[in-house]
Amino acid sequence: MALSMEEQRILTQIEVRLSEDDPRLAHRLARLGAPRRRARTVVLAAAAVIIVLAAVGAAVAAAAL
């Protein structure tokens, strides 16, 4: 679910204030979130490849009958 413009603006303000108030914590939080996003992207890409391969396999098997 996408955020509204107002919600995005509020989150941006929170991020800016956090960076100003505690730059060390903001940096640590930014580092924690990055690997998870990449890992999720890799898992989704792998799942997509498996689904495509299964569909191609099923099509080849159906054509062979």
PDB file of N, H, CA, C and O in Angstrom:
ATOM      1  N   MET A   1       0.843  -1.169   0.000  1.00  0.00           N
ATOM      2  CA  MET A   1       0.000   0.000   0.000  1.00  0.00           C
ATOM      3  C   MET A   1       0.889   1.233   0.000  1.00  0.00           C
ATOM      4  O   MET A   1       1.774   1.369   0.846  1.00  0.00           O
ATOM      5  N   ALA A   2       0.658   2.112  -0.930  1.00  0.00           N
ATOM      6  H   ALA A   2      -0.060   2.001  -1.617  1.00  0.00           H
ATOM      7  CA  ALA A   2       1.467   3.318  -1.058  1.00  0.00           C
ATOM      8  C   ALA A   2       1.045   4.350  -0.011  1.00  0.00           C
ATOM      9  O   ALA A   2      -0.109   4.407   0.414  1.00  0.00           O
ATOM     10  N   LEU A   3       2.011   5.149   0.381  1.00  0.00           N
ATOM     11  H   LEU A   3       2.949   5.103   0.036  1.00  0.00           H
ATOM     12  CA  LEU A   3       1.729   6.212   1.341  1.00  0.00           C
ATOM     13  C   LEU A   3       1.159   7.424   0.618  1.00  0.00           C
ATOM     14  O   LEU A   3       1.490   7.692  -0.537  1.00  0.00           O
ATOM     15  N   SER A   4       0.293   8.151   1.323  1.00  0.00           N
ATOM     16  H   SER A   4       0.024   7.933   2.261  1.00  0.00           H
ATOM     17  CA  SER A   4      -0.220   9.394   0.764  1.00  0.00           C
ATOM     18  C   SER A   4       0.900  10.438   0.789  1.00  0.00           C
ATOM     19  O   SER A   4       1.927  10.255   1.443  1.00  0.00           O
ATOM     20  N   MET A   5       0.681  11.505   0.081  1.00  0.00           N
ATOM     21  H   MET A   5      -0.154  11.653  -0.449  1.00  0.00           H
ATOM     22  CA  MET A   5       1.691  12.580   0.053  1.00  0.00           C
ATOM     23  C   MET A   5       1.914  13.140   1.458  1.00  0.00           C
ATOM     24  O   MET A   5       3.045  13.449   1.834  1.00  0.00           O
ATOM     25  N   GLU A   6       0.840  13.269   2.228  1.00  0.00           N
ATOM     26  H   GLU A   6      -0.079  13.019   1.923  1.00  0.00           H
ATOM     27  CA  GLU A   6       0.944  13.795   3.588  1.00  0.00           C
ATOM     28  C   GLU A   6       1.744  12.839   4.480  1.00  0.00           C
ATOM     29  O   GLU A   6       2.594  13.276   5.256  1.00  0.00           O
ATOM     30  N   GLU A   7       1.473  11.544   4.368  1.00  0.00           N
ATOM     31  H   GLU A   7       0.782  11.189   3.737  1.00  0.00           H
ATOM     32  CA  GLU A   7       2.206  10.556   5.158  1.00  0.00           C
ATOM     33  C   GLU A   7       3.691  10.557   4.781  1.00  0.00           C
ATOM     34  O   GLU A   7       4.554  10.478   5.655  1.00  0.00           O
ATOM     35  N   GLN A   8       3.981  10.646   3.498  1.00  0.00           N
ATOM     36  H   GLN A   8       3.279  10.710   2.788  1.00  0.00           H
ATOM     37  CA  GLN A   8       5.371  10.687   3.048  1.00  0.00           C
ATOM     38  C   GLN A   8       6.073  11.935   3.569  1.00  0.00           C
ATOM     39  O   GLN A   8       7.234  11.874   3.974  1.00  0.00           O
ATOM     40  N   ARG A   9       5.367  13.073   3.560  1.00  0.00           N
ATOM     41  H   ARG A   9       4.424  13.122   3.231  1.00  0.00           H
ATOM     42  CA  ARG A   9       5.935  14.330   4.064  1.00  0.00           C
ATOM     43  C   ARG A   9       6.256  14.207   5.552  1.00  0.00           C
ATOM     44  O   ARG A   9       7.314  14.646   6.002  1.00  0.00           O
ATOM     45  N   ILE A  10       5.341  13.609   6.311  1.00  0.00           N
ATOM     46  H   ILE A  10       4.481  13.251   5.945  1.00  0.00           H
ATOM     47  CA  ILE A  10       5.549  13.446   7.756  1.00  0.00           C
ATOM     48  C   ILE A  10       6.737  12.523   8.023  1.00  0.00           C
ATOM     49  O   ILE A  10       7.566  12.820   8.883  1.00  0.00           O
ATOM     50  N   LEU A  11       6.828  11.420   7.304  1.00  0.00           N
ATOM     51  H   LEU A  11       6.154  11.179   6.605  1.00  0.00           H
ATOM     52  CA  LEU A  11       7.960  10.509   7.486  1.00  0.00           C
ATOM     53  C   LEU A  11       9.288  11.189   7.133  1.00  0.00           C
ATOM     54  O   LEU A  11      10.304  10.969   7.792  1.00  0.00           O
ATOM     55  N   THR A  12       9.264  12.002   6.101  1.00  0.00           N
ATOM     56  H   THR A  12       8.439  12.180   5.565  1.00  0.00           H
ATOM     57  CA  THR A  12      10.484  12.735   5.726  1.00  0.00           C
ATOM     58  C   THR A  12      10.891  13.696   6.830  1.00  0.00           C
ATOM     59  O   THR A  12      12.075  13.813   7.147  1.00  0.00           O
ATOM     60  N   GLN A  13       9.909  14.392   7.425  1.00  0.00           N
ATOM     61  H   GLN A  13       8.948  14.297   7.168  1.00  0.00           H
ATOM     62  CA  GLN A  13      10.206  15.301   8.534  1.00  0.00           C
ATOM     63  C   GLN A  13      10.793  14.538   9.722  1.00  0.00           C
ATOM     64  O   GLN A  13      11.744  15.002  10.351  1.00  0.00           O
ATOM     65  N   ILE A  14      10.235  13.387  10.023  1.00  0.00           N
ATOM     66  H   ILE A  14       9.463  13.010   9.513  1.00  0.00           H
ATOM     67  CA  ILE A  14      10.750  12.574  11.132  1.00  0.00           C
ATOM     68  C   ILE A  14      12.191  12.163  10.851  1.00  0.00           C
ATOM     69  O   ILE A  14      13.045  12.224  11.735  1.00  0.00           O
ATOM     70  N   GLU A  15      12.453  11.748   9.626  1.00  0.00           N
ATOM     71  H   GLU A  15      11.759  11.698   8.907  1.00  0.00           H
ATOM     72  CA  GLU A  15      13.805  11.336   9.251  1.00  0.00           C
ATOM     73  C   GLU A  15      14.798  12.486   9.397  1.00  0.00           C
ATOM     74  O   GLU A  15      15.897  12.302   9.920  1.00  0.00           O
ATOM     75  N   VAL A  16      14.408  13.665   8.935  1.00  0.00           N
ATOM     76  H   VAL A  16      13.516  13.814   8.509  1.00  0.00           H
ATOM     77  CA  VAL A  16      15.294  14.832   9.022  1.00  0.00           C
ATOM     78  C   VAL A  16      15.562  15.179  10.483  1.00  0.00           C
ATOM     79  O   VAL A  16      16.703  15.444  10.863  1.00  0.00           O
ATOM     80  N   ARG A  17      14.514  15.176  11.297  1.00  0.00           N
ATOM     81  H   ARG A  17      13.588  14.961  10.988  1.00  0.00           H
ATOM     82  CA  ARG A  17      14.693  15.505  12.723  1.00  0.00           C
ATOM     83  C   ARG A  17      15.571  14.475  13.428  1.00  0.00           C
ATOM     84  O   ARG A  17      16.412  14.833  14.252  1.00  0.00           O
ATOM     85  N   LEU A  18      15.376  13.212  13.110  1.00  0.00           N
ATOM     86  H   LEU A  18      14.692  12.922  12.440  1.00  0.00           H
ATOM     87  CA  LEU A  18      16.208  12.168  13.705  1.00  0.00           C
ATOM     88  C   LEU A  18      17.669  12.379  13.330  1.00  0.00           C
ATOM     89  O   LEU A  18      18.555  12.282  14.178  1.00  0.00           O
ATOM     90  N   SER A  19      17.914  12.667  12.062  1.00  0.00           N
ATOM     91  H   SER A  19      17.194  12.746  11.372  1.00  0.00           H
ATOM     92  CA  SER A  19      19.295  12.885  11.607  1.00  0.00           C
ATOM     93  C   SER A  19      19.922  14.072  12.314  1.00  0.00           C
ATOM     94  O   SER A  19      21.116  14.061  12.614  1.00  0.00           O
ATOM     95  N   GLU A  20      19.120  15.100  12.583  1.00  0.00           N
ATOM     96  H   GLU A  20      18.150  15.109  12.339  1.00  0.00           H
ATOM     97  CA  GLU A  20      19.644  16.290  13.274  1.00  0.00           C
ATOM     98  C   GLU A  20      19.876  16.012  14.756  1.00  0.00           C
ATOM     99  O   GLU A  20      20.894  16.414  15.320  1.00  0.00           O
ATOM    100  N   ASP A  21      18.919  15.317  15.386  1.00  0.00           N
ATOM    101  H   ASP A  21      18.092  14.990  14.929  1.00  0.00           H
ATOM    102  CA  ASP A  21      18.993  15.075  16.832  1.00  0.00           C
ATOM    103  C   ASP A  21      20.015  14.010  17.207  1.00  0.00           C
ATOM    104  O   ASP A  21      20.739  14.165  18.190  1.00  0.00           O
ATOM    105  N   ASP A  22      20.078  12.947  16.442  1.00  0.00           N
ATOM    106  H   ASP A  22      19.490  12.821  15.644  1.00  0.00           H
ATOM    107  CA  ASP A  22      20.981  11.839  16.758  1.00  0.00           C
ATOM    108  C   ASP A  22      21.527  11.218  15.472  1.00  0.00           C
ATOM    109  O   ASP A  22      21.047  10.174  15.031  1.00  0.00           O
ATOM    110  N   PRO A  23      22.539  11.868  14.867  1.00  0.00           N
ATOM    111  CA  PRO A  23      23.060  11.385  13.592  1.00  0.00           C
ATOM    112  C   PRO A  23      23.621   9.961  13.672  1.00  0.00           C
ATOM    113  O   PRO A  23      23.535   9.200  12.708  1.00  0.00           O
ATOM    114  N   ARG A  24      24.185   9.615  14.803  1.00  0.00           N
ATOM    115  H   ARG A  24      24.255  10.234  15.586  1.00  0.00           H
ATOM    116  CA  ARG A  24      24.752   8.275  14.948  1.00  0.00           C
ATOM    117  C   ARG A  24      23.655   7.205  14.887  1.00  0.00           C
ATOM    118  O   ARG A  24      23.815   6.188  14.213  1.00  0.00           O
ATOM    119  N   LEU A  25      22.551   7.436  15.586  1.00  0.00           N
ATOM    120  H   LEU A  25      22.421   8.262  16.134  1.00  0.00           H
ATOM    121  CA  LEU A  25      21.437   6.496  15.556  1.00  0.00           C
ATOM    122  C   LEU A  25      20.824   6.430  14.152  1.00  0.00           C
ATOM    123  O   LEU A  25      20.501   5.346  13.666  1.00  0.00           O
ATOM    124  N   ALA A  26      20.668   7.573  13.509  1.00  0.00           N
ATOM    125  H   ALA A  26      20.931   8.453  13.904  1.00  0.00           H
ATOM    126  CA  ALA A  26      20.108   7.605  12.159  1.00  0.00           C
ATOM    127  C   ALA A  26      20.971   6.787  11.200  1.00  0.00           C
ATOM    128  O   ALA A  26      20.452   6.064  10.350  1.00  0.00           O
ATOM    129  N   HIS A  27      22.277   6.905  11.341  1.00  0.00           N
ATOM    130  H   HIS A  27      22.699   7.492  12.031  1.00  0.00           H
ATOM    131  CA  HIS A  27      23.187   6.150  10.483  1.00  0.00           C
ATOM    132  C   HIS A  27      23.057   4.649  10.737  1.00  0.00           C
ATOM    133  O   HIS A  27      23.029   3.856   9.796  1.00  0.00           O
ATOM    134  N   ARG A  28      22.977   4.262  12.015  1.00  0.00           N
ATOM    135  H   ARG A  28      22.999   4.906  12.780  1.00  0.00           H
ATOM    136  CA  ARG A  28      22.836   2.840  12.351  1.00  0.00           C
ATOM    137  C   ARG A  28      21.521   2.270  11.828  1.00  0.00           C
ATOM    138  O   ARG A  28      21.488   1.151  11.318  1.00  0.00           O
ATOM    139  N   LEU A  29      20.445   3.031  11.952  1.00  0.00           N
ATOM    140  H   LEU A  29      20.471   3.941  12.367  1.00  0.00           H
ATOM    141  CA  LEU A  29      19.145   2.571  11.447  1.00  0.00           C
ATOM    142  C   LEU A  29      19.151   2.439   9.930  1.00  0.00           C
ATOM    143  O   LEU A  29      18.566   1.501   9.388  1.00  0.00           O
ATOM    144  N   ALA A  30      19.795   3.355   9.252  1.00  0.00           N
ATOM    145  H   ALA A  30      20.269   4.117   9.692  1.00  0.00           H
ATOM    146  CA  ALA A  30      19.878   3.292   7.791  1.00  0.00           C
ATOM    147  C   ALA A  30      20.641   2.043   7.359  1.00  0.00           C
ATOM    148  O   ALA A  30      20.269   1.391   6.383  1.00  0.00           O
ATOM    149  N   ARG A  31      21.709   1.710   8.086  1.00  0.00           N
ATOM    150  H   ARG A  31      22.011   2.240   8.878  1.00  0.00           H
ATOM    151  CA  ARG A  31      22.483   0.506   7.754  1.00  0.00           C
ATOM    152  C   ARG A  31      21.680  -0.761   8.012  1.00  0.00           C
ATOM    153  O   ARG A  31      21.834  -1.739   7.281  1.00  0.00           O
ATOM    154  N   LEU A  32      20.826  -0.768   9.037  1.00  0.00           N
ATOM    155  H   LEU A  32      20.702   0.027   9.631  1.00  0.00           H
ATOM    156  CA  LEU A  32      20.028  -1.954   9.346  1.00  0.00           C
ATOM    157  C   LEU A  32      18.992  -2.232   8.263  1.00  0.00           C
ATOM    158  O   LEU A  32      18.749  -3.394   7.937  1.00  0.00           O
ATOM    159  N   GLY A  33      18.379  -1.203   7.702  1.00  0.00           N
ATOM    160  H   GLY A  33      18.576  -0.259   7.968  1.00  0.00           H
ATOM    161  CA  GLY A  33      17.322  -1.389   6.727  1.00  0.00           C
ATOM    162  C   GLY A  33      17.813  -1.810   5.357  1.00  0.00           C
ATOM    163  O   GLY A  33      17.094  -2.512   4.646  1.00  0.00           O
ATOM    164  N   ALA A  34      18.995  -1.413   4.964  1.00  0.00           N
ATOM    165  H   ALA A  34      19.580  -0.843   5.541  1.00  0.00           H
ATOM    166  CA  ALA A  34      19.486  -1.666   3.605  1.00  0.00           C
ATOM    167  C   ALA A  34      19.631  -3.154   3.279  1.00  0.00           C
ATOM    168  O   ALA A  34      19.135  -3.567   2.231  1.00  0.00           O
ATOM    169  N   PRO A  35      20.271  -3.983   4.097  1.00  0.00           N
ATOM    170  CA  PRO A  35      20.421  -5.397   3.738  1.00  0.00           C
ATOM    171  C   PRO A  35      19.083  -6.120   3.635  1.00  0.00           C
ATOM    172  O   PRO A  35      18.931  -7.015   2.803  1.00  0.00           O
ATOM    173  N   ARG A  36      18.125  -5.754   4.452  1.00  0.00           N
ATOM    174  H   ARG A  36      18.248  -5.027   5.128  1.00  0.00           H
ATOM    175  CA  ARG A  36      16.828  -6.423   4.410  1.00  0.00           C
ATOM    176  C   ARG A  36      16.120  -6.160   3.091  1.00  0.00           C
ATOM    177  O   ARG A  36      15.510  -7.063   2.518  1.00  0.00           O
ATOM    178  N   ARG A  37      16.200  -4.923   2.607  1.00  0.00           N
ATOM    179  H   ARG A  37      16.695  -4.189   3.073  1.00  0.00           H
ATOM    180  CA  ARG A  37      15.569  -4.599   1.335  1.00  0.00           C
ATOM    181  C   ARG A  37      16.210  -5.391   0.215  1.00  0.00           C
ATOM    182  O   ARG A  37      15.515  -5.918  -0.654  1.00  0.00           O
ATOM    183  N   ARG A  38      17.540  -5.481   0.229  1.00  0.00           N
ATOM    184  H   ARG A  38      18.104  -5.054   0.936  1.00  0.00           H
ATOM    185  CA  ARG A  38      18.243  -6.231  -0.811  1.00  0.00           C
ATOM    186  C   ARG A  38      17.906  -7.710  -0.734  1.00  0.00           C
ATOM    187  O   ARG A  38      17.690  -8.350  -1.763  1.00  0.00           O
ATOM    188  N   ALA A  39      17.858  -8.257   0.465  1.00  0.00           N
ATOM    189  H   ALA A  39      18.033  -7.737   1.301  1.00  0.00           H
ATOM    190  CA  ALA A  39      17.555  -9.677   0.632  1.00  0.00           C
ATOM    191  C   ALA A  39      16.144  -9.970   0.144  1.00  0.00           C
ATOM    192  O   ALA A  39      15.915 -10.991  -0.505  1.00  0.00           O
ATOM    193  N   ARG A  40      15.207  -9.099   0.443  1.00  0.00           N
ATOM    194  H   ARG A  40      15.393  -8.269   0.970  1.00  0.00           H
ATOM    195  CA  ARG A  40      13.836  -9.305  -0.017  1.00  0.00           C
ATOM    196  C   ARG A  40      13.754  -9.245  -1.534  1.00  0.00           C
ATOM    197  O   ARG A  40      13.016 -10.017  -2.146  1.00  0.00           O
ATOM    198  N   THR A  41      14.500  -8.341  -2.145  1.00  0.00           N
ATOM    199  H   THR A  41      15.100  -7.713  -1.648  1.00  0.00           H
ATOM    200  CA  THR A  41      14.525  -8.234  -3.602  1.00  0.00           C
ATOM    201  C   THR A  41      15.088  -9.502  -4.225  1.00  0.00           C
ATOM    202  O   THR A  41      14.571  -9.982  -5.234  1.00  0.00           O
ATOM    203  N   VAL A  42      16.136 -10.043  -3.636  1.00  0.00           N
ATOM    204  H   VAL A  42      16.557  -9.653  -2.816  1.00  0.00           H
ATOM    205  CA  VAL A  42      16.746 -11.277  -4.153  1.00  0.00           C
ATOM    206  C   VAL A  42      15.760 -12.435  -4.039  1.00  0.00           C
ATOM    207  O   VAL A  42      15.633 -13.230  -4.971  1.00  0.00           O
ATOM    208  N   VAL A  43      15.069 -12.538  -2.922  1.00  0.00           N
ATOM    209  H   VAL A  43      15.173 -11.893  -2.166  1.00  0.00           H
ATOM    210  CA  VAL A  43      14.106 -13.620  -2.732  1.00  0.00           C
ATOM    211  C   VAL A  43      12.965 -13.495  -3.740  1.00  0.00           C
ATOM    212  O   VAL A  43      12.546 -14.491  -4.330  1.00  0.00           O
ATOM    213  N   LEU A  44      12.464 -12.286  -3.938  1.00  0.00           N
ATOM    214  H   LEU A  44      12.804 -11.477  -3.459  1.00  0.00           H
ATOM    215  CA  LEU A  44      11.386 -12.091  -4.907  1.00  0.00           C
ATOM    216  C   LEU A  44      11.838 -12.406  -6.330  1.00  0.00           C
ATOM    217  O   LEU A  44      11.083 -12.999  -7.100  1.00  0.00           O
ATOM    218  N   ALA A  45      13.052 -12.019  -6.683  1.00  0.00           N
ATOM    219  H   ALA A  45      13.666 -11.538  -6.057  1.00  0.00           H
ATOM    220  CA  ALA A  45      13.579 -12.315  -8.020  1.00  0.00           C
ATOM    221  C   ALA A  45      13.740 -13.822  -8.207  1.00  0.00           C
ATOM    222  O   ALA A  45      13.402 -14.352  -9.265  1.00  0.00           O
ATOM    223  N   ALA A  46      14.248 -14.507  -7.202  1.00  0.00           N
ATOM    224  H   ALA A  46      14.523 -14.077  -6.342  1.00  0.00           H
ATOM    225  CA  ALA A  46      14.417 -15.952  -7.291  1.00  0.00           C
ATOM    226  C   ALA A  46      13.064 -16.643  -7.426  1.00  0.00           C
ATOM    227  O   ALA A  46      12.929 -17.589  -8.203  1.00  0.00           O
ATOM    228  N   ALA A  47      12.074 -16.188  -6.689  1.00  0.00           N
ATOM    229  H   ALA A  47      12.183 -15.421  -6.058  1.00  0.00           H
ATOM    230  CA  ALA A  47      10.733 -16.770  -6.787  1.00  0.00           C
ATOM    231  C   ALA A  47      10.156 -16.552  -8.181  1.00  0.00           C
ATOM    232  O   ALA A  47       9.518 -17.445  -8.737  1.00  0.00           O
ATOM    233  N   ALA A  48      10.378 -15.367  -8.747  1.00  0.00           N
ATOM    234  H   ALA A  48      10.896 -14.641  -8.296  1.00  0.00           H
ATOM    235  CA  ALA A  48       9.879 -15.085 -10.095  1.00  0.00           C
ATOM    236  C   ALA A  48      10.531 -16.009 -11.119  1.00  0.00           C
ATOM    237  O   ALA A  48       9.860 -16.511 -12.020  1.00  0.00           O
ATOM    238  N   VAL A  49      11.831 -16.233 -10.984  1.00  0.00           N
ATOM    239  H   VAL A  49      12.377 -15.825 -10.252  1.00  0.00           H
ATOM    240  CA  VAL A  49      12.540 -17.116 -11.919  1.00  0.00           C
ATOM    241  C   VAL A  49      12.007 -18.544 -11.796  1.00  0.00           C
ATOM    242  O   VAL A  49      11.804 -19.212 -12.810  1.00  0.00           O
ATOM    243  N   ILE A  50      11.781 -19.011 -10.594  1.00  0.00           N
ATOM    244  H   ILE A  50      11.946 -18.468  -9.770  1.00  0.00           H
ATOM    245  CA  ILE A  50      11.258 -20.364 -10.393  1.00  0.00           C
ATOM    246  C   ILE A  50       9.871 -20.501 -11.002  1.00  0.00           C
ATOM    247  O   ILE A  50       9.568 -21.512 -11.636  1.00  0.00           O
ATOM    248  N   ILE A  51       9.036 -19.502 -10.817  1.00  0.00           N
ATOM    249  H   ILE A  51       9.282 -18.681 -10.303  1.00  0.00           H
ATOM    250  CA  ILE A  51       7.684 -19.548 -11.387  1.00  0.00           C
ATOM    251  C   ILE A  51       7.739 -19.578 -12.912  1.00  0.00           C
ATOM    252  O   ILE A  51       7.010 -20.338 -13.551  1.00  0.00           O
ATOM    253  N   VAL A  52       8.608 -18.746 -13.490  1.00  0.00           N
ATOM    254  H   VAL A  52       9.199 -18.129 -12.970  1.00  0.00           H
ATOM    255  CA  VAL A  52       8.744 -18.729 -14.955  1.00  0.00           C
ATOM    256  C   VAL A  52       9.246 -20.079 -15.459  1.00  0.00           C
ATOM    257  O   VAL A  52       8.725 -20.601 -16.444  1.00  0.00           O
ATOM    258  N   LEU A  53      10.237 -20.643 -14.805  1.00  0.00           N
ATOM    259  H   LEU A  53      10.661 -20.219 -14.005  1.00  0.00           H
ATOM    260  CA  LEU A  53      10.753 -21.948 -15.220  1.00  0.00           C
ATOM    261  C   LEU A  53       9.688 -23.038 -15.097  1.00  0.00           C
ATOM    262  O   LEU A  53       9.596 -23.908 -15.963  1.00  0.00           O
ATOM    263  N   ALA A  54       8.898 -23.001 -14.049  1.00  0.00           N
ATOM    264  H   ALA A  54       8.973 -22.295 -13.345  1.00  0.00           H
ATOM    265  CA  ALA A  54       7.826 -23.984 -13.878  1.00  0.00           C
ATOM    266  C   ALA A  54       6.783 -23.837 -14.984  1.00  0.00           C
ATOM    267  O   ALA A  54       6.290 -24.835 -15.510  1.00  0.00           O
ATOM    268  N   ALA A  55       6.451 -22.609 -15.333  1.00  0.00           N
ATOM    269  H   ALA A  55       6.851 -21.799 -14.906  1.00  0.00           H
ATOM    270  CA  ALA A  55       5.470 -22.366 -16.393  1.00  0.00           C
ATOM    271  C   ALA A  55       6.000 -22.855 -17.740  1.00  0.00           C
ATOM    272  O   ALA A  55       5.259 -23.458 -18.517  1.00  0.00           O
ATOM    273  N   VAL A  56       7.274 -22.598 -18.018  1.00  0.00           N
ATOM    274  H   VAL A  56       7.876 -22.108 -17.387  1.00  0.00           H
ATOM    275  CA  VAL A  56       7.880 -23.067 -19.267  1.00  0.00           C
ATOM    276  C   VAL A  56       7.911 -24.594 -19.281  1.00  0.00           C
ATOM    277  O   VAL A  56       7.606 -25.207 -20.304  1.00  0.00           O
ATOM    278  N   GLY A  57       8.268 -25.202 -18.178  1.00  0.00           N
ATOM    279  H   GLY A  57       8.516 -24.704 -17.347  1.00  0.00           H
ATOM    280  CA  GLY A  57       8.278 -26.658 -18.080  1.00  0.00           C
ATOM    281  C   GLY A  57       6.902 -27.259 -18.308  1.00  0.00           C
ATOM    282  O   GLY A  57       6.763 -28.266 -19.002  1.00  0.00           O
ATOM    283  N   ALA A  58       5.897 -26.645 -17.730  1.00  0.00           N
ATOM    284  H   ALA A  58       6.009 -25.827 -17.167  1.00  0.00           H
ATOM    285  CA  ALA A  58       4.518 -27.128 -17.916  1.00  0.00           C
ATOM    286  C   ALA A  58       4.092 -26.973 -19.369  1.00  0.00           C
ATOM    287  O   ALA A  58       3.418 -27.852 -19.906  1.00  0.00           O
ATOM    288  N   ALA A  59       4.468 -25.881 -20.011  1.00  0.00           N
ATOM    289  H   ALA A  59       5.015 -25.167 -19.574  1.00  0.00           H
ATOM    290  CA  ALA A  59       4.113 -25.663 -21.419  1.00  0.00           C
ATOM    291  C   ALA A  59       4.801 -26.691 -22.309  1.00  0.00           C
ATOM    292  O   ALA A  59       4.192 -27.209 -23.245  1.00  0.00           O
ATOM    293  N   VAL A  60       6.051 -26.986 -22.026  1.00  0.00           N
ATOM    294  H   VAL A  60       6.546 -26.566 -21.265  1.00  0.00           H
ATOM    295  CA  VAL A  60       6.793 -27.986 -22.819  1.00  0.00           C
ATOM    296  C   VAL A  60       6.182 -29.374 -22.618  1.00  0.00           C
ATOM    297  O   VAL A  60       6.039 -30.137 -23.573  1.00  0.00           O
ATOM    298  N   ALA A  61       5.822 -29.696 -21.378  1.00  0.00           N
ATOM    299  H   ALA A  61       5.937 -29.075 -20.602  1.00  0.00           H
ATOM    300  CA  ALA A  61       5.218 -30.994 -21.092  1.00  0.00           C
ATOM    301  C   ALA A  61       3.851 -31.118 -21.776  1.00  0.00           C
ATOM    302  O   ALA A  61       3.507 -32.182 -22.291  1.00  0.00           O
ATOM    303  N   ALA A  62       3.083 -30.043 -21.779  1.00  0.00           N
ATOM    304  H   ALA A  62       3.362 -29.179 -21.360  1.00  0.00           H
ATOM    305  CA  ALA A  62       1.766 -30.069 -22.425  1.00  0.00           C
ATOM    306  C   ALA A  62       1.926 -30.206 -23.943  1.00  0.00           C
ATOM    307  O   ALA A  62       1.134 -30.895 -24.586  1.00  0.00           O
ATOM    308  N   ALA A  63       2.929 -29.564 -24.510  1.00  0.00           N
ATOM    309  H   ALA A  63       3.572 -29.004 -23.987  1.00  0.00           H
ATOM    310  CA  ALA A  63       3.149 -29.632 -25.959  1.00  0.00           C
ATOM    311  C   ALA A  63       3.630 -31.027 -26.369  1.00  0.00           C
ATOM    312  O   ALA A  63       3.374 -31.465 -27.490  1.00  0.00           O
ATOM    313  N   ALA A  64       4.313 -31.715 -25.482  1.00  0.00           N
ATOM    314  H   ALA A  64       4.521 -31.360 -24.570  1.00  0.00           H
ATOM    315  CA  ALA A  64       4.829 -33.039 -25.802  1.00  0.00           C
ATOM    316  C   ALA A  64       3.729 -34.090 -25.822  1.00  0.00           C
ATOM    317  O   ALA A  64       3.897 -35.150 -26.427  1.00  0.00           O
ATOM    318  N   LEU A  65       2.626 -33.815 -25.180  1.00  0.00           N
ATOM    319  H   LEU A  65       2.490 -32.954 -24.689  1.00  0.00           H
ATOM    320  CA  LEU A  65       1.519 -34.801 -25.138  1.00  0.00           C
ATOM    321  C   LEU A  65       0.803 -34.736 -26.408  1.00  0.00           C
ATOM    322  O   LEU A  65      -0.165 -35.470 -26.609  1.00  0.00           O
TER     323      LEU A  65
END
